[in-house]
């Protein structure tokens, strides 16, 4: 069993693993993630039957529509986060 040498210990000036990121893009990614939460938690805005599509009340198709919108917004947030971190490596 080796105890390691003192040279193996990280120096106090090394970064601790948090990557540098563009804060504006990270904030925009957070907005993209917050939009579906706010839209779906605001139930009075869609708690009605009209307009219906193919006999499906608005209440149901609106929430189903958000499945796709949420996927797109999550993908956008992922791309923004990735580009924000990539921009920090110069």
PDB file of N, CA, C and O in Angstrom:
ATOM      1  N   UNK A   1       0.851  -1.178   0.000  1.00  0.00           N
ATOM      2  CA  UNK A   1       0.000   0.000   0.000  1.00  0.00           C
ATOM      3  C   UNK A   1       0.897   1.241   0.000  1.00  0.00           C
ATOM      4  O   UNK A   1       1.769   1.414   0.851  1.00  0.00           O
ATOM      5  N   UNK A   2       0.645   2.077  -0.974  1.00  0.00           N
ATOM      6  CA  UNK A   2       1.430   3.284  -1.076  1.00  0.00           C
ATOM      7  C   UNK A   2       0.661   4.455  -0.479  1.00  0.00           C
ATOM      8  O   UNK A   2      -0.542   4.601  -0.696  1.00  0.00           O
ATOM      9  N   UNK A   3       1.350   5.257   0.251  1.00  0.00           N
ATOM     10  CA  UNK A   3       0.719   6.438   0.848  1.00  0.00           C
ATOM     11  C   UNK A   3       0.778   7.637  -0.084  1.00  0.00           C
ATOM     12  O   UNK A   3       0.176   8.674   0.193  1.00  0.00           O
ATOM     13  N   UNK A   4       1.505   7.498  -1.190  1.00  0.00           N
ATOM     14  CA  UNK A   4       1.618   8.595  -2.137  1.00  0.00           C
ATOM     15  C   UNK A   4       2.652   9.611  -1.681  1.00  0.00           C
ATOM     16  O   UNK A   4       2.999   9.707  -0.504  1.00  0.00           O
ATOM     17  N   UNK A   5       3.107  10.332  -2.623  1.00  0.00           N
ATOM     18  CA  UNK A   5       4.105  11.341  -2.289  1.00  0.00           C
ATOM     19  C   UNK A   5       3.427  12.697  -2.128  1.00  0.00           C
ATOM     20  O   UNK A   5       2.313  12.881  -2.617  1.00  0.00           O
ATOM     21  N   UNK A   6       4.046  13.616  -1.479  1.00  0.00           N
ATOM     22  CA  UNK A   6       3.463  14.951  -1.333  1.00  0.00           C
ATOM     23  C   UNK A   6       3.295  15.653  -2.671  1.00  0.00           C
ATOM     24  O   UNK A   6       2.523  16.606  -2.780  1.00  0.00           O
ATOM     25  N   UNK A   7       4.028  15.182  -3.714  1.00  0.00           N
ATOM     26  CA  UNK A   7       3.899  15.809  -5.030  1.00  0.00           C
ATOM     27  C   UNK A   7       2.570  15.469  -5.695  1.00  0.00           C
ATOM     28  O   UNK A   7       2.133  16.200  -6.584  1.00  0.00           O
ATOM     29  N   UNK A   8       1.906  14.367  -5.287  1.00  0.00           N
ATOM     30  CA  UNK A   8       0.629  13.960  -5.875  1.00  0.00           C
ATOM     31  C   UNK A   8      -0.540  14.822  -5.404  1.00  0.00           C
ATOM     32  O   UNK A   8      -1.577  14.853  -6.067  1.00  0.00           O
ATOM     33  N   UNK A   9      -0.405  15.503  -4.307  1.00  0.00           N
ATOM     34  CA  UNK A   9      -1.497  16.310  -3.767  1.00  0.00           C
ATOM     35  C   UNK A   9      -1.740  17.532  -4.666  1.00  0.00           C
ATOM     36  O   UNK A   9      -0.783  18.133  -5.153  1.00  0.00           O
ATOM     37  N   UNK A  10      -3.019  17.909  -4.892  1.00  0.00           N
ATOM     38  CA  UNK A  10      -3.280  19.083  -5.733  1.00  0.00           C
ATOM     39  C   UNK A  10      -2.796  20.355  -5.054  1.00  0.00           C
ATOM     40  O   UNK A  10      -2.844  20.508  -3.834  1.00  0.00           O
ATOM     41  N   UNK A  11      -2.336  21.240  -5.891  1.00  0.00           N
ATOM     42  CA  UNK A  11      -1.899  22.522  -5.342  1.00  0.00           C
ATOM     43  C   UNK A  11      -3.103  23.397  -5.078  1.00  0.00           C
ATOM     44  O   UNK A  11      -4.126  23.242  -5.746  1.00  0.00           O
ATOM     45  N   UNK A  12      -3.020  24.298  -4.141  1.00  0.00           N
ATOM     46  CA  UNK A  12      -4.195  25.123  -3.812  1.00  0.00           C
ATOM     47  C   UNK A  12      -4.617  26.051  -4.938  1.00  0.00           C
ATOM     48  O   UNK A  12      -5.737  26.560  -4.904  1.00  0.00           O
ATOM     49  N   UNK A  13      -3.781  26.292  -5.924  1.00  0.00           N
ATOM     50  CA  UNK A  13      -4.145  27.216  -6.996  1.00  0.00           C
ATOM     51  C   UNK A  13      -4.862  26.533  -8.152  1.00  0.00           C
ATOM     52  O   UNK A  13      -5.333  27.220  -9.059  1.00  0.00           O
ATOM     53  N   UNK A  14      -4.964  25.195  -8.154  1.00  0.00           N
ATOM     54  CA  UNK A  14      -5.644  24.490  -9.242  1.00  0.00           C
ATOM     55  C   UNK A  14      -7.146  24.718  -9.163  1.00  0.00           C
ATOM     56  O   UNK A  14      -7.688  24.841  -8.065  1.00  0.00           O
ATOM     57  N   UNK A  15      -7.832  24.776 -10.304  1.00  0.00           N
ATOM     58  CA  UNK A  15      -9.295  24.889 -10.269  1.00  0.00           C
ATOM     59  C   UNK A  15      -9.904  23.653  -9.629  1.00  0.00           C
ATOM     60  O   UNK A  15      -9.331  22.567  -9.706  1.00  0.00           O
ATOM     61  N   UNK A  16     -11.036  23.806  -9.014  1.00  0.00           N
ATOM     62  CA  UNK A  16     -11.653  22.717  -8.270  1.00  0.00           C
ATOM     63  C   UNK A  16     -12.658  21.923  -9.079  1.00  0.00           C
ATOM     64  O   UNK A  16     -13.405  21.137  -8.496  1.00  0.00           O
ATOM     65  N   UNK A  17     -12.714  22.084 -10.370  1.00  0.00           N
ATOM     66  CA  UNK A  17     -13.603  21.283 -11.195  1.00  0.00           C
ATOM     67  C   UNK A  17     -14.809  22.023 -11.716  1.00  0.00           C
ATOM     68  O   UNK A  17     -15.564  21.458 -12.507  1.00  0.00           O
ATOM     69  N   UNK A  18     -15.026  23.249 -11.318  1.00  0.00           N
ATOM     70  CA  UNK A  18     -16.146  24.025 -11.836  1.00  0.00           C
ATOM     71  C   UNK A  18     -15.682  24.723 -13.107  1.00  0.00           C
ATOM     72  O   UNK A  18     -14.801  25.581 -13.055  1.00  0.00           O
ATOM     73  N   UNK A  19     -16.270  24.360 -14.259  1.00  0.00           N
ATOM     74  CA  UNK A  19     -15.808  24.973 -15.506  1.00  0.00           C
ATOM     75  C   UNK A  19     -16.255  26.424 -15.621  1.00  0.00           C
ATOM     76  O   UNK A  19     -17.296  26.824 -15.098  1.00  0.00           O
ATOM     77  N   UNK A  20     -15.443  27.188 -16.314  1.00  0.00           N
ATOM     78  CA  UNK A  20     -15.814  28.573 -16.590  1.00  0.00           C
ATOM     79  C   UNK A  20     -16.963  28.572 -17.598  1.00  0.00           C
ATOM     80  O   UNK A  20     -16.967  27.767 -18.529  1.00  0.00           O
ATOM     81  N   UNK A  21     -17.918  29.449 -17.422  1.00  0.00           N
ATOM     82  CA  UNK A  21     -19.061  29.482 -18.330  1.00  0.00           C
ATOM     83  C   UNK A  21     -19.528  30.915 -18.523  1.00  0.00           C
ATOM     84  O   UNK A  21     -19.368  31.766 -17.648  1.00  0.00           O
ATOM     85  N   UNK A  22     -20.107  31.158 -19.686  1.00  0.00           N
ATOM     86  CA  UNK A  22     -20.711  32.449 -19.988  1.00  0.00           C
ATOM     87  C   UNK A  22     -22.027  32.544 -19.211  1.00  0.00           C
ATOM     88  O   UNK A  22     -22.970  31.799 -19.477  1.00  0.00           O
ATOM     89  N   UNK A  23     -22.076  33.445 -18.274  1.00  0.00           N
ATOM     90  CA  UNK A  23     -23.238  33.527 -17.379  1.00  0.00           C
ATOM     91  C   UNK A  23     -24.512  33.954 -18.101  1.00  0.00           C
ATOM     92  O   UNK A  23     -25.606  33.554 -17.703  1.00  0.00           O
ATOM     93  N   UNK A  24     -24.390  34.758 -19.153  1.00  0.00           N
ATOM     94  CA  UNK A  24     -25.597  35.179 -19.872  1.00  0.00           C
ATOM     95  C   UNK A  24     -26.255  33.991 -20.555  1.00  0.00           C
ATOM     96  O   UNK A  24     -27.479  33.867 -20.547  1.00  0.00           O
ATOM     97  N   UNK A  25     -25.453  33.123 -21.139  1.00  0.00           N
ATOM     98  CA  UNK A  25     -26.039  31.943 -21.794  1.00  0.00           C
ATOM     99  C   UNK A  25     -26.608  30.966 -20.776  1.00  0.00           C
ATOM    100  O   UNK A  25     -27.629  30.326 -21.027  1.00  0.00           O
ATOM    101  N   UNK A  26     -25.951  30.852 -19.632  1.00  0.00           N
ATOM    102  CA  UNK A  26     -26.488  29.986 -18.577  1.00  0.00           C
ATOM    103  C   UNK A  26     -27.818  30.541 -18.071  1.00  0.00           C
ATOM    104  O   UNK A  26     -28.751  29.778 -17.819  1.00  0.00           O
ATOM    105  N   UNK A  27     -27.910  31.863 -17.920  1.00  0.00           N
ATOM    106  CA  UNK A  27     -29.166  32.482 -17.480  1.00  0.00           C
ATOM    107  C   UNK A  27     -30.266  32.258 -18.509  1.00  0.00           C
ATOM    108  O   UNK A  27     -31.415  31.997 -18.151  1.00  0.00           O
ATOM    109  N   UNK A  28     -29.911  32.360 -19.787  1.00  0.00           N
ATOM    110  CA  UNK A  28     -30.894  32.119 -20.845  1.00  0.00           C
ATOM    111  C   UNK A  28     -31.350  30.653 -20.835  1.00  0.00           C
ATOM    112  O   UNK A  28     -32.521  30.365 -21.080  1.00  0.00           O
ATOM    113  N   UNK A  29     -30.437  29.742 -20.558  1.00  0.00           N
ATOM    114  CA  UNK A  29     -30.800  28.325 -20.441  1.00  0.00           C
ATOM    115  C   UNK A  29     -31.755  28.113 -19.274  1.00  0.00           C
ATOM    116  O   UNK A  29     -32.686  27.314 -19.373  1.00  0.00           O
ATOM    117  N   UNK A  30     -31.533  28.816 -18.177  1.00  0.00           N
ATOM    118  CA  UNK A  30     -32.436  28.702 -17.030  1.00  0.00           C
ATOM    119  C   UNK A  30     -33.827  29.227 -17.380  1.00  0.00           C
ATOM    120  O   UNK A  30     -34.832  28.673 -16.933  1.00  0.00           O
ATOM    121  N   UNK A  31     -33.886  30.277 -18.166  1.00  0.00           N
ATOM    122  CA  UNK A  31     -35.191  30.810 -18.601  1.00  0.00           C
ATOM    123  C   UNK A  31     -35.908  29.775 -19.464  1.00  0.00           C
ATOM    124  O   UNK A  31     -37.114  29.570 -19.330  1.00  0.00           O
ATOM    125  N   UNK A  32     -35.148  29.121 -20.356  1.00  0.00           N
ATOM    126  CA  UNK A  32     -35.744  28.081 -21.206  1.00  0.00           C
ATOM    127  C   UNK A  32     -36.306  26.938 -20.365  1.00  0.00           C
ATOM    128  O   UNK A  32     -37.327  26.350 -20.722  1.00  0.00           O
ATOM    129  N   UNK A  33     -35.656  26.626 -19.267  1.00  0.00           N
ATOM    130  CA  UNK A  33     -36.142  25.542 -18.407  1.00  0.00           C
ATOM    131  C   UNK A  33     -37.301  25.993 -17.523  1.00  0.00           C
ATOM    132  O   UNK A  33     -38.124  25.174 -17.117  1.00  0.00           O
ATOM    133  N   UNK A  34     -37.370  27.280 -17.225  1.00  0.00           N
ATOM    134  CA  UNK A  34     -38.432  27.787 -16.348  1.00  0.00           C
ATOM    135  C   UNK A  34     -39.748  28.013 -17.083  1.00  0.00           C
ATOM    136  O   UNK A  34     -40.815  27.947 -16.473  1.00  0.00           O
ATOM    137  N   UNK A  35     -39.684  28.276 -18.374  1.00  0.00           N
ATOM    138  CA  UNK A  35     -40.902  28.572 -19.137  1.00  0.00           C
ATOM    139  C   UNK A  35     -41.944  27.447 -19.034  1.00  0.00           C
ATOM    140  O   UNK A  35     -43.101  27.741 -18.731  1.00  0.00           O
ATOM    141  N   UNK A  36     -41.591  26.175 -19.270  1.00  0.00           N
ATOM    142  CA  UNK A  36     -42.617  25.128 -19.146  1.00  0.00           C
ATOM    143  C   UNK A  36     -43.146  24.966 -17.721  1.00  0.00           C
ATOM    144  O   UNK A  36     -44.317  24.645 -17.525  1.00  0.00           O
ATOM    145  N   UNK A  37     -42.295  25.186 -16.744  1.00  0.00           N
ATOM    146  CA  UNK A  37     -42.742  25.055 -15.357  1.00  0.00           C
ATOM    147  C   UNK A  37     -43.812  26.101 -15.063  1.00  0.00           C
ATOM    148  O   UNK A  37     -44.860  25.790 -14.498  1.00  0.00           O
ATOM    149  N   UNK A  38     -43.540  27.329 -15.447  1.00  0.00           N
ATOM    150  CA  UNK A  38     -44.506  28.408 -15.195  1.00  0.00           C
ATOM    151  C   UNK A  38     -45.782  28.181 -16.009  1.00  0.00           C
ATOM    152  O   UNK A  38     -46.889  28.347 -15.497  1.00  0.00           O
ATOM    153  N   UNK A  39     -45.620  27.801 -17.274  1.00  0.00           N
ATOM    154  CA  UNK A  39     -46.785  27.623 -18.145  1.00  0.00           C
ATOM    155  C   UNK A  39     -47.705  26.509 -17.648  1.00  0.00           C
ATOM    156  O   UNK A  39     -48.927  26.621 -17.736  1.00  0.00           O
ATOM    157  N   UNK A  40     -47.121  25.450 -17.133  1.00  0.00           N
ATOM    158  CA  UNK A  40     -47.960  24.323 -16.701  1.00  0.00           C
ATOM    159  C   UNK A  40     -48.440  24.458 -15.258  1.00  0.00           C
ATOM    160  O   UNK A  40     -49.440  23.844 -14.886  1.00  0.00           O
ATOM    161  N   UNK A  41     -47.754  25.239 -14.450  1.00  0.00           N
ATOM    162  CA  UNK A  41     -48.243  25.458 -13.085  1.00  0.00           C
ATOM    163  C   UNK A  41     -49.316  26.549 -13.029  1.00  0.00           C
ATOM    164  O   UNK A  41     -50.015  26.680 -12.025  1.00  0.00           O
ATOM    165  N   UNK A  42     -49.443  27.315 -14.081  1.00  0.00           N
ATOM    166  CA  UNK A  42     -50.473  28.359 -14.149  1.00  0.00           C
ATOM    167  C   UNK A  42     -51.747  27.744 -14.737  1.00  0.00           C
ATOM    168  O   UNK A  42     -52.131  28.036 -15.870  1.00  0.00           O
ATOM    169  N   UNK A  43     -52.376  26.905 -13.955  1.00  0.00           N
ATOM    170  CA  UNK A  43     -53.527  26.105 -14.405  1.00  0.00           C
ATOM    171  C   UNK A  43     -54.715  26.960 -14.837  1.00  0.00           C
ATOM    172  O   UNK A  43     -55.354  26.607 -15.828  1.00  0.00           O
ATOM    173  N   UNK A  44     -55.058  28.062 -14.163  1.00  0.00           N
ATOM    174  CA  UNK A  44     -56.230  28.834 -14.623  1.00  0.00           C
ATOM    175  C   UNK A  44     -56.111  29.321 -16.066  1.00  0.00           C
ATOM    176  O   UNK A  44     -57.128  29.619 -16.694  1.00  0.00           O
ATOM    177  N   UNK A  45     -54.900  29.408 -16.602  1.00  0.00           N
ATOM    178  CA  UNK A  45     -54.756  29.882 -17.982  1.00  0.00           C
ATOM    179  C   UNK A  45     -55.222  28.856 -19.009  1.00  0.00           C
ATOM    180  O   UNK A  45     -55.527  29.216 -20.146  1.00  0.00           O
ATOM    181  N   UNK A  46     -55.281  27.592 -18.625  1.00  0.00           N
ATOM    182  CA  UNK A  46     -55.708  26.581 -19.593  1.00  0.00           C
ATOM    183  C   UNK A  46     -56.803  25.653 -19.067  1.00  0.00           C
ATOM    184  O   UNK A  46     -57.096  24.634 -19.693  1.00  0.00           O
ATOM    185  N   UNK A  47     -57.397  25.980 -17.958  1.00  0.00           N
ATOM    186  CA  UNK A  47     -58.463  25.146 -17.382  1.00  0.00           C
ATOM    187  C   UNK A  47     -59.807  25.485 -18.019  1.00  0.00           C
ATOM    188  O   UNK A  47     -60.684  26.076 -17.388  1.00  0.00           O
ATOM    189  N   UNK A  48     -59.945  25.096 -19.280  1.00  0.00           N
ATOM    190  CA  UNK A  48     -61.213  25.313 -19.996  1.00  0.00           C
ATOM    191  C   UNK A  48     -61.341  24.265 -21.101  1.00  0.00           C
ATOM    192  O   UNK A  48     -60.392  23.541 -21.402  1.00  0.00           O
ATOM    193  N   UNK A  49     -62.509  24.200 -21.685  1.00  0.00           N
ATOM    194  CA  UNK A  49     -62.764  23.179 -22.704  1.00  0.00           C
ATOM    195  C   UNK A  49     -62.544  23.679 -24.127  1.00  0.00           C
ATOM    196  O   UNK A  49     -62.158  22.911 -25.008  1.00  0.00           O
ATOM    197  N   UNK A  50     -62.789  24.964 -24.346  1.00  0.00           N
ATOM    198  CA  UNK A  50     -62.669  25.506 -25.704  1.00  0.00           C
ATOM    199  C   UNK A  50     -61.358  26.247 -25.878  1.00  0.00           C
ATOM    200  O   UNK A  50     -60.900  26.880 -24.927  1.00  0.00           O
ATOM    201  N   UNK A  51     -60.750  26.203 -27.013  1.00  0.00           N
ATOM    202  CA  UNK A  51     -61.147  25.493 -28.227  1.00  0.00           C
ATOM    203  C   UNK A  51     -60.738  24.016 -28.150  1.00  0.00           C
ATOM    204  O   UNK A  51     -59.696  23.678 -27.587  1.00  0.00           O
ATOM    205  N   UNK A  52     -61.539  23.181 -28.702  1.00  0.00           N
ATOM    206  CA  UNK A  52     -61.219  21.746 -28.734  1.00  0.00           C
ATOM    207  C   UNK A  52     -60.720  21.376 -30.128  1.00  0.00           C
ATOM    208  O   UNK A  52     -61.098  21.991 -31.125  1.00  0.00           O
ATOM    209  N   UNK A  53     -59.882  20.379 -30.172  1.00  0.00           N
ATOM    210  CA  UNK A  53     -59.348  19.881 -31.453  1.00  0.00           C
ATOM    211  C   UNK A  53     -59.748  18.415 -31.575  1.00  0.00           C
ATOM    212  O   UNK A  53     -59.324  17.577 -30.779  1.00  0.00           O
ATOM    213  N   UNK A  54     -60.565  18.118 -32.572  1.00  0.00           N
ATOM    214  CA  UNK A  54     -61.016  16.740 -32.786  1.00  0.00           C
ATOM    215  C   UNK A  54     -61.771  16.183 -31.595  1.00  0.00           C
ATOM    216  O   UNK A  54     -61.717  14.982 -31.329  1.00  0.00           O
ATOM    217  N   UNK A  55     -62.469  17.041 -30.880  1.00  0.00           N
ATOM    218  CA  UNK A  55     -63.226  16.613 -29.717  1.00  0.00           C
ATOM    219  C   UNK A  55     -62.412  16.552 -28.437  1.00  0.00           C
ATOM    220  O   UNK A  55     -62.951  16.251 -27.372  1.00  0.00           O
ATOM    221  N   UNK A  56     -61.118  16.835 -28.531  1.00  0.00           N
ATOM    222  CA  UNK A  56     -60.261  16.831 -27.339  1.00  0.00           C
ATOM    223  C   UNK A  56     -60.288  18.229 -26.736  1.00  0.00           C
ATOM    224  O   UNK A  56     -59.941  19.200 -27.409  1.00  0.00           O
ATOM    225  N   UNK A  57     -60.696  18.343 -25.473  1.00  0.00           N
ATOM    226  CA  UNK A  57     -60.772  19.666 -24.852  1.00  0.00           C
ATOM    227  C   UNK A  57     -59.397  20.343 -24.763  1.00  0.00           C
ATOM    228  O   UNK A  57     -58.353  19.692 -24.711  1.00  0.00           O
ATOM    229  N   UNK A  58     -59.447  21.651 -24.748  1.00  0.00           N
ATOM    230  CA  UNK A  58     -58.220  22.457 -24.689  1.00  0.00           C
ATOM    231  C   UNK A  58     -57.332  22.047 -23.515  1.00  0.00           C
ATOM    232  O   UNK A  58     -56.109  22.000 -23.646  1.00  0.00           O
ATOM    233  N   UNK A  59     -57.938  21.756 -22.386  1.00  0.00           N
ATOM    234  CA  UNK A  59     -57.182  21.395 -21.187  1.00  0.00           C
ATOM    235  C   UNK A  59     -56.206  20.247 -21.454  1.00  0.00           C
ATOM    236  O   UNK A  59     -55.085  20.253 -20.946  1.00  0.00           O
ATOM    237  N   UNK A  60     -56.624  19.280 -22.236  1.00  0.00           N
ATOM    238  CA  UNK A  60     -55.782  18.109 -22.481  1.00  0.00           C
ATOM    239  C   UNK A  60     -54.778  18.341 -23.605  1.00  0.00           C
ATOM    240  O   UNK A  60     -53.602  18.001 -23.465  1.00  0.00           O
ATOM    241  N   UNK A  61     -55.236  18.921 -24.731  1.00  0.00           N
ATOM    242  CA  UNK A  61     -54.271  19.065 -25.843  1.00  0.00           C
ATOM    243  C   UNK A  61     -53.237  20.137 -25.554  1.00  0.00           C
ATOM    244  O   UNK A  61     -52.130  20.088 -26.089  1.00  0.00           O
ATOM    245  N   UNK A  62     -53.578  21.100 -24.721  1.00  0.00           N
ATOM    246  CA  UNK A  62     -52.596  22.120 -24.340  1.00  0.00           C
ATOM    247  C   UNK A  62     -51.435  21.477 -23.564  1.00  0.00           C
ATOM    248  O   UNK A  62     -50.263  21.753 -23.823  1.00  0.00           O
ATOM    249  N   UNK A  63     -51.793  20.624 -22.619  1.00  0.00           N
ATOM    250  CA  UNK A  63     -50.741  19.950 -21.848  1.00  0.00           C
ATOM    251  C   UNK A  63     -49.940  18.988 -22.714  1.00  0.00           C
ATOM    252  O   UNK A  63     -48.731  18.854 -22.529  1.00  0.00           O
ATOM    253  N   UNK A  64     -50.595  18.317 -23.658  1.00  0.00           N
ATOM    254  CA  UNK A  64     -49.899  17.418 -24.563  1.00  0.00           C
ATOM    255  C   UNK A  64     -48.965  18.192 -25.474  1.00  0.00           C
ATOM    256  O   UNK A  64     -47.867  17.726 -25.780  1.00  0.00           O
ATOM    257  N   UNK A  65     -49.385  19.360 -25.907  1.00  0.00           N
ATOM    258  CA  UNK A  65     -48.529  20.211 -26.729  1.00  0.00           C
ATOM    259  C   UNK A  65     -47.247  20.582 -25.985  1.00  0.00           C
ATOM    260  O   UNK A  65     -46.178  20.689 -26.586  1.00  0.00           O
ATOM    261  N   UNK A  66     -47.366  20.776 -24.686  1.00  0.00           N
ATOM    262  CA  UNK A  66     -46.193  21.144 -23.891  1.00  0.00           C
ATOM    263  C   UNK A  66     -45.172  20.024 -23.785  1.00  0.00           C
ATOM    264  O   UNK A  66     -44.010  20.287 -23.474  1.00  0.00           O
ATOM    265  N   UNK A  67     -45.563  18.806 -24.030  1.00  0.00           N
ATOM    266  CA  UNK A  67     -44.585  17.710 -24.056  1.00  0.00           C
ATOM    267  C   UNK A  67     -43.534  18.006 -25.127  1.00  0.00           C
ATOM    268  O   UNK A  67     -42.334  17.859 -24.898  1.00  0.00           O
ATOM    269  N   UNK A  68     -44.010  18.425 -26.301  1.00  0.00           N
ATOM    270  CA  UNK A  68     -43.091  18.713 -27.408  1.00  0.00           C
ATOM    271  C   UNK A  68     -42.359  20.038 -27.199  1.00  0.00           C
ATOM    272  O   UNK A  68     -41.163  20.151 -27.469  1.00  0.00           O
ATOM    273  N   UNK A  69     -43.095  21.033 -26.715  1.00  0.00           N
ATOM    274  CA  UNK A  69     -42.451  22.323 -26.458  1.00  0.00           C
ATOM    275  C   UNK A  69     -41.379  22.193 -25.385  1.00  0.00           C
ATOM    276  O   UNK A  69     -40.309  22.791 -25.494  1.00  0.00           O
ATOM    277  N   UNK A  70     -41.662  21.421 -24.360  1.00  0.00           N
ATOM    278  CA  UNK A  70     -40.694  21.227 -23.274  1.00  0.00           C
ATOM    279  C   UNK A  70     -39.445  20.511 -23.787  1.00  0.00           C
ATOM    280  O   UNK A  70     -38.330  20.823 -23.369  1.00  0.00           O
ATOM    281  N   UNK A  71     -39.637  19.554 -24.690  1.00  0.00           N
ATOM    282  CA  UNK A  71     -38.482  18.860 -25.268  1.00  0.00           C
ATOM    283  C   UNK A  71     -37.607  19.842 -26.037  1.00  0.00           C
ATOM    284  O   UNK A  71     -36.383  19.820 -25.908  1.00  0.00           O
ATOM    285  N   UNK A  72     -38.229  20.696 -26.832  1.00  0.00           N
ATOM    286  CA  UNK A  72     -37.468  21.681 -27.591  1.00  0.00           C
ATOM    287  C   UNK A  72     -36.750  22.679 -26.699  1.00  0.00           C
ATOM    288  O   UNK A  72     -35.602  23.039 -26.960  1.00  0.00           O
ATOM    289  N   UNK A  73     -37.420  23.121 -25.653  1.00  0.00           N
ATOM    290  CA  UNK A  73     -36.791  24.079 -24.745  1.00  0.00           C
ATOM    291  C   UNK A  73     -35.661  23.433 -23.947  1.00  0.00           C
ATOM    292  O   UNK A  73     -34.648  24.075 -23.669  1.00  0.00           O
ATOM    293  N   UNK A  74     -35.834  22.168 -23.580  1.00  0.00           N
ATOM    294  CA  UNK A  74     -34.760  21.469 -22.865  1.00  0.00           C
ATOM    295  C   UNK A  74     -33.552  21.279 -23.770  1.00  0.00           C
ATOM    296  O   UNK A  74     -32.414  21.442 -23.329  1.00  0.00           O
ATOM    297  N   UNK A  75     -33.788  20.938 -25.023  1.00  0.00           N
ATOM    298  CA  UNK A  75     -32.692  20.791 -25.989  1.00  0.00           C
ATOM    299  C   UNK A  75     -31.979  22.130 -26.201  1.00  0.00           C
ATOM    300  O   UNK A  75     -30.752  22.185 -26.280  1.00  0.00           O
ATOM    301  N   UNK A  76     -32.763  23.205 -26.292  1.00  0.00           N
ATOM    302  CA  UNK A  76     -32.174  24.537 -26.441  1.00  0.00           C
ATOM    303  C   UNK A  76     -31.325  24.888 -25.222  1.00  0.00           C
ATOM    304  O   UNK A  76     -30.232  25.438 -25.361  1.00  0.00           O
ATOM    305  N   UNK A  77     -31.820  24.577 -24.045  1.00  0.00           N
ATOM    306  CA  UNK A  77     -31.055  24.849 -22.817  1.00  0.00           C
ATOM    307  C   UNK A  77     -29.759  24.042 -22.801  1.00  0.00           C
ATOM    308  O   UNK A  77     -28.719  24.541 -22.372  1.00  0.00           O
ATOM    309  N   UNK A  78     -29.822  22.809 -23.265  1.00  0.00           N
ATOM    310  CA  UNK A  78     -28.618  21.979 -23.336  1.00  0.00           C
ATOM    311  C   UNK A  78     -27.584  22.592 -24.279  1.00  0.00           C
ATOM    312  O   UNK A  78     -26.401  22.674 -23.950  1.00  0.00           O
ATOM    313  N   UNK A  79     -28.041  23.020 -25.448  1.00  0.00           N
ATOM    314  CA  UNK A  79     -27.115  23.627 -26.411  1.00  0.00           C
ATOM    315  C   UNK A  79     -26.533  24.927 -25.879  1.00  0.00           C
ATOM    316  O   UNK A  79     -25.350  25.205 -26.075  1.00  0.00           O
ATOM    317  N   UNK A  80     -27.353  25.720 -25.212  1.00  0.00           N
ATOM    318  CA  UNK A  80     -26.855  26.971 -24.636  1.00  0.00           C
ATOM    319  C   UNK A  80     -25.814  26.698 -23.556  1.00  0.00           C
ATOM    320  O   UNK A  80     -24.787  27.375 -23.495  1.00  0.00           O
ATOM    321  N   UNK A  81     -26.072  25.725 -22.718  1.00  0.00           N
ATOM    322  CA  UNK A  81     -25.133  25.386 -21.653  1.00  0.00           C
ATOM    323  C   UNK A  81     -23.824  24.863 -22.232  1.00  0.00           C
ATOM    324  O   UNK A  81     -22.740  25.221 -21.773  1.00  0.00           O
ATOM    325  N   UNK A  82     -23.941  24.022 -23.236  1.00  0.00           N
ATOM    326  CA  UNK A  82     -22.731  23.474 -23.860  1.00  0.00           C
ATOM    327  C   UNK A  82     -21.906  24.573 -24.535  1.00  0.00           C
ATOM    328  O   UNK A  82     -20.680  24.590 -24.427  1.00  0.00           O
ATOM    329  N   UNK A  83     -22.578  25.481 -25.222  1.00  0.00           N
ATOM    330  CA  UNK A  83     -21.838  26.558 -25.879  1.00  0.00           C
ATOM    331  C   UNK A  83     -21.275  27.543 -24.860  1.00  0.00           C
ATOM    332  O   UNK A  83     -20.216  28.130 -25.086  1.00  0.00           O
ATOM    333  N   UNK A  84     -21.961  27.726 -23.760  1.00  0.00           N
ATOM    334  CA  UNK A  84     -21.457  28.625 -22.710  1.00  0.00           C
ATOM    335  C   UNK A  84     -20.175  28.075 -22.101  1.00  0.00           C
ATOM    336  O   UNK A  84     -19.252  28.835 -21.807  1.00  0.00           O
ATOM    337  N   UNK A  85     -20.112  26.790 -21.915  1.00  0.00           N
ATOM    338  CA  UNK A  85     -18.907  26.184 -21.333  1.00  0.00           C
ATOM    339  C   UNK A  85     -17.790  26.094 -22.354  1.00  0.00           C
ATOM    340  O   UNK A  85     -16.617  26.233 -22.006  1.00  0.00           O
ATOM    341  N   UNK A  86     -18.142  25.864 -23.610  1.00  0.00           N
ATOM    342  CA  UNK A  86     -17.123  25.778 -24.657  1.00  0.00           C
ATOM    343  C   UNK A  86     -16.469  27.142 -24.866  1.00  0.00           C
ATOM    344  O   UNK A  86     -15.273  27.227 -25.143  1.00  0.00           O
ATOM    345  N   UNK A  87     -17.263  28.212 -24.730  1.00  0.00           N
ATOM    346  CA  UNK A  87     -16.732  29.548 -24.918  1.00  0.00           C
ATOM    347  C   UNK A  87     -15.727  29.935 -23.856  1.00  0.00           C
ATOM    348  O   UNK A  87     -14.907  30.827 -24.071  1.00  0.00           O
ATOM    349  N   UNK A  88     -15.781  29.269 -22.705  1.00  0.00           N
ATOM    350  CA  UNK A  88     -14.853  29.591 -21.628  1.00  0.00           C
ATOM    351  C   UNK A  88     -13.474  29.019 -21.820  1.00  0.00           C
ATOM    352  O   UNK A  88     -12.529  29.475 -21.176  1.00  0.00           O
ATOM    353  N   UNK A  89     -13.321  28.012 -22.705  1.00  0.00           N
ATOM    354  CA  UNK A  89     -12.014  27.392 -22.941  1.00  0.00           C
ATOM    355  C   UNK A  89     -11.287  28.141 -24.038  1.00  0.00           C
ATOM    356  O   UNK A  89     -11.531  27.894 -25.219  1.00  0.00           O
ATOM    357  N   UNK A  90     -10.456  28.992 -23.697  1.00  0.00           N
ATOM    358  CA  UNK A  90      -9.698  29.734 -24.701  1.00  0.00           C
ATOM    359  C   UNK A  90      -8.231  29.543 -24.494  1.00  0.00           C
ATOM    360  O   UNK A  90      -7.425  30.093 -25.244  1.00  0.00           O
TER     361      UNK A  90
END
